[in-house]
Amino acid sequence: MHVPAETAKAAIEAAKNMNAGCTIAVGGGSTIGLAKAIALDTGKPILAVPTTYAGSEMTPIWGITEAGVKTTGRDLKVLPRTVIYDPELLVTLPDFITGPSGMNAIAHCVEALYAENANPITSMMAEEGIRAIGRSLEEAVKQQENIAARSDTLGAWLAGASLGAVGMALHHKLCHTLGGSFNLPHAEVHTIIIPYVTAYNTLAAPDAIGRVAKALGVESSADAASALFDLNIAIGAKMTLSELGMTEEDLDKAADIATRNPYYNPQPVTRESIRRLLDDAFHGRRPTVD
Ligand SMILES: NC(=O)c1ccc[n+]([C@@H]2O[C@H](COP(=O)([O-])OP(=O)(O)OC[C@H]3O[C@@H](n4cnc5c(N)ncnc54)[C@H](O)[C@@H]3O)[C@@H](O)[C@H]2O)c1
């Protein structure tokens, strides 16, 4: 998982030695991330064929991990020039990767809806992304080879496009901290955290979270976080940070790191509130809006 610096270095050398005209990346976010590392260094264009729902193929964001620290940045050079989606390539994606990967895409859409620089087009795309993935993810998990469900879940391109177009907030910051500093798996962390951050932001961003609710087919913004929690149950996802190997002692450190530098979020971020959110996610309590 991710793009280890030494792998990136070897791939860059190989691409230069063979005087490659472009990179063809067939795989998930890690594979596409490796092509991005080559593009960042050499400027070689990327043709991406994504086989998960991570959405990296639609963003100019790169990430490289060295000595346990993940550095990320934005550069238009790494944005794939051509993207080919084929639902048949996803029928081999196992249920335990399909579910969290779909929730990772939904999380991009949720944060895009209340992004500081959201606009009517990205919001429309993000809402539709949640609708498409929300109605088909359980089916794709339970019937891996169901092409209609796989096709619908590729609404994930809307998620990737939203992620690439606007800035993210608390959810992505928190997941980056948990993944990077505690070596937790990327998509699973997103899956567990997104219902809690949605609850956290519900009162401060009622219109955006109202659109999340509408896309998931529930009545009001107050029900959105619970609907995401229920979707996690339906896809058989891991529901607690403790299942991912985090310890209760890690929570204080995680809250410290995630609140060290200020960043935009609809609901102001305080150490105490993030520590409480992490405690709920550690134990897998149903999220509440208050
Ligand atoms: N730059 C961005 O905009 C962006 C966006 C999202 C994720 N990411 C990065 O992408 C990485 C995570 O990507 P991911 O969640 O797609 O996981 P991944 O690419 O690490 O893939 C997860 C697993 O699924 C397997 N797999 C992938 N497609 C398969 C298929 N069709 N059939 C069977 N197995 C398959 C892979 O071999 C791997 O074992 C992280 O490093 C994350 O930071 C970057």
The ligand as an SDF file (V2000), in Angstrom:
LIG
                    3D

 44 48  0  0  0  0  0  0  0  0999 V2000
   -3.6880   11.0360   -4.7340 N   0  0  0  0  0  0  0  0  0  0  0  0
   -4.9700   10.8810   -4.5320 C   0  0  0  0  0  0  0  0  0  0  0  0
   -5.7740   11.7080   -4.9490 O   0  0  0  0  0  0  0  0  0  0  0  0
   -5.4390    9.6670   -3.8160 C   0  0  0  0  0  0  0  0  0  0  0  0
   -6.8290    9.4260   -3.6680 C   0  0  0  0  0  0  0  0  0  0  0  0
   -7.2270    8.2670   -3.0210 C   0  0  0  0  0  0  0  0  0  0  0  0
   -6.2540    7.3730   -2.5340 C   0  0  0  0  0  0  0  0  0  0  0  0
   -4.9270    7.6480   -2.6790 N   0  0  0  0  0  0  0  0  0  0  0  0
   -3.8770    6.7360   -2.1920 C   0  0  0  0  0  0  0  0  0  0  0  0
   -4.1150    5.4400   -2.7540 O   0  0  0  0  0  0  0  0  0  0  0  0
   -3.7120    4.4400   -1.8190 C   0  0  0  0  0  0  0  0  0  0  0  0
   -4.8610    3.5160   -1.5300 C   0  0  0  0  0  0  0  0  0  0  0  0
   -5.4410    3.0640   -2.7240 O   0  0  0  0  0  0  0  0  0  0  0  0
   -6.5490    1.9070   -2.7050 P   0  0  0  0  0  0  0  0  0  0  0  0
   -7.4340    2.1040   -1.5430 O   0  0  0  0  0  0  0  0  0  0  0  0
   -7.1010    1.8540   -4.0550 O   0  0  0  0  0  0  0  0  0  0  0  0
   -5.7060    0.6080   -2.3540 O   0  0  0  0  0  0  0  0  0  0  0  0
   -4.4960   -0.1410   -3.1010 P   0  0  0  0  0  0  0  0  0  0  0  0
   -4.1880    0.4630   -4.4150 O   0  0  0  0  0  0  0  0  0  0  0  0
   -3.3750   -0.2270   -2.1140 O   0  0  0  0  0  0  0  0  0  0  0  0
   -5.1280   -1.5710   -3.3770 O   0  0  0  0  0  0  0  0  0  0  0  0
   -5.5930   -2.3690   -2.2840 C   0  0  0  0  0  0  0  0  0  0  0  0
   -5.4520   -3.8480   -2.6360 C   0  0  0  0  0  0  0  0  0  0  0  0
   -6.4050   -4.1820   -3.6480 O   0  0  0  0  0  0  0  0  0  0  0  0
   -5.7870   -4.9740   -4.6420 C   0  0  0  0  0  0  0  0  0  0  0  0
   -6.5610   -4.7600   -5.8770 N   0  0  0  0  0  0  0  0  0  0  0  0
   -6.7380   -3.5950   -6.5300 C   0  0  0  0  0  0  0  0  0  0  0  0
   -7.5810   -3.7560   -7.5640 N   0  0  0  0  0  0  0  0  0  0  0  0
   -7.9400   -5.0680   -7.5710 C   0  0  0  0  0  0  0  0  0  0  0  0
   -8.8170   -5.8390   -8.3880 C   0  0  0  0  0  0  0  0  0  0  0  0
   -9.5230   -5.2980   -9.3690 N   0  0  0  0  0  0  0  0  0  0  0  0
   -8.9510   -7.1530   -8.0920 N   0  0  0  0  0  0  0  0  0  0  0  0
   -8.2730   -7.7050   -7.0620 C   0  0  0  0  0  0  0  0  0  0  0  0
   -7.4620   -7.0190   -6.2410 N   0  0  0  0  0  0  0  0  0  0  0  0
   -7.2800   -5.7110   -6.4970 C   0  0  0  0  0  0  0  0  0  0  0  0
   -4.3470   -4.4730   -4.6680 C   0  0  0  0  0  0  0  0  0  0  0  0
   -3.4860   -5.4090   -5.2230 O   0  0  0  0  0  0  0  0  0  0  0  0
   -4.0820   -4.2520   -3.1800 C   0  0  0  0  0  0  0  0  0  0  0  0
   -3.6990   -5.4550   -2.5590 O   0  0  0  0  0  0  0  0  0  0  0  0
   -3.2330    5.1840   -0.5790 C   0  0  0  0  0  0  0  0  0  0  0  0
   -1.8420    5.3440   -0.6310 O   0  0  0  0  0  0  0  0  0  0  0  0
   -3.9300    6.5310   -0.7000 C   0  0  0  0  0  0  0  0  0  0  0  0
   -3.2660    7.5380    0.0130 O   0  0  0  0  0  0  0  0  0  0  0  0
   -4.5130    8.7790   -3.3190 C   0  0  0  0  0  0  0  0  0  0  0  0
  1  2  1  0
  2  3  2  0
  2  4  1  0
  4  5  1  0
  4 44  2  0
  5  6  2  0
  6  7  1  0
  7  8  2  0
  8  9  1  0
  8 44  1  0
  9 10  1  0
  9 42  1  0
 10 11  1  0
 11 12  1  0
 11 40  1  0
 12 13  1  0
 13 14  1  0
 14 15  2  0
 14 16  1  0
 14 17  1  0
 17 18  1  0
 18 19  2  0
 18 20  1  0
 18 21  1  0
 21 22  1  0
 22 23  1  0
 23 24  1  0
 23 38  1  0
 24 25  1  0
 25 26  1  0
 25 36  1  0
 26 27  1  0
 26 35  1  0
 27 28  2  0
 28 29  1  0
 29 30  1  0
 29 35  2  0
 30 31  1  0
 30 32  2  0
 32 33  1  0
 33 34  2  0
 34 35  1  0
 36 37  1  0
 36 38  1  0
 38 39  1  0
 40 41  1  0
 40 42  1  0
 42 43  1  0
M  CHG  2   8   1  16  -1
M  END
$$$$
